[in-house]
């Protein structure tokens, strides 16, 4: 026995002494019979592993370059308004005079920023109670056919293209609002109602996950203490799922904030500070989509639109950051 | 083994677009980008042209007049189409571009059926679109609030309308819509609305076309400038066009296209015009130089 084998034997003896293993027998291997090249060369599995790693790394690098390029491109173009055209950044954020082709004193995005936030917050406010109710129904009250049915309804809602929502809004919601409130029917209210339907499935499915993630023991303990189902839901499940529900709402808001086409079709696209819910207004995205084609690259009107795009990008990063922050607290 | 296959097919998949791009270089490619108003004409003409010249490859895209002009200036496309003169656009060096005017399109003010007005003077139109007149009663119609629907800022139709009617005055800040179709839909259904659309979209019984100083908005009144609201449809090339592009532009300007396709889409042939207009809106008589 060489030194190495002695060490091994010692370990085994100890293990046997502690009754961890019953019996171990060593077999001597003749060094001549071992095929050294086979053992030291790469096996097929190792090659596959390397291949896979290489491909994954390549994909990650490509995606990373893409993201950096997008942020860089939007950043450079978006900042040109402030660097090259000397627009005051506070003027851009807090003035609501928007007519970039008339000069740098008319590059104020406040009306659009306010409208974007208004439709986003209102849509989330409107959709959240419904989403929580549906999610409670699906996880706490029913778990059979009805749940599967609701699930497929939600999936269907996600799958409908936004242009269809926009068209429905234009032909159904706008006329209804017009007959009830007067005016043209275009405005924040119409956009909110459309976005409500669009973010509802997002918030609902994430809320369902939130409720499912609440451990069963909590519910059982609550029931054992004599709580009714509603008391359990209200005091235990909702409390325990709160961070995840918040995440769900923020995901929904991110979707609402970035939605362009459907909103553009029903909001009226007037860059005015909205003074009520049925006056025509414009969001950051609706201005971007309706104007980009009409501006000349490199001019102030074009740069101003890139600044709007940069603002949108920053907002989506903020939404992402919020989601992470809430996730960490959990 | 399975993993290996997946890797190979992934590489193939990633490389596929490169091959496709490589293949399409065999044909002379003409990319035409810009004015959405001109898009249907160029698309149809492009299809007809392709049938006669099978190795031609004409790609037509919208994107707006601004896109057309900046893309052709950057040399990214062979032809940029526009509803407005290049030298009226900031950031465009018109001296480097060649202008081919291929058609004329009229623009007509429209209103909702219920406003009780079918004729306005240009001055009244100006007052409405600058926000000085706000009720239809002030122009002889019903007691109804006027709702102005504008086209998107910088759209060719809006630029033409503002040059010719507002004469440099700022339009009232109002609703803006991106397309002729949406504008028509809104005006036909919303009481008190006024807007303007191009002729090919105007043949709709649900909207009220407005005449100006009792001149009817018809294609017959455009060549003499009796109906003054019209614009050229331009095709711009950067410098001298290459052989294939020149051949296609010649085809668009040919009698066949100008006599058949152009009127069919609702435009007016460039050959019918008895006046010309330059980028400063100066009108000059042609006096039968064409026909």
Interface residues (C-beta under 8 A of the other chain):
Chain A: X48 X51 X52 X55 X99 X101 X102 X170 X175 X178 X183 X184 X185 X186 X264 X265 X268 X269 X270 X271 X272 X280 X282 X289 X290 X291 X292 X293 X294 X295 X296 X297 X298 X299 X300 X301 X302
Chain B: X3 X4 X7 X10 X36 X62 X63 X64 X65 X66 X67 X69 X70 X74 X89 X90 X91 X92 X147 X152 X153 X154 X155 X156 X170 X173 X174 X175 X176 X177 X178 X182 X185 X186 X189 X190 X193
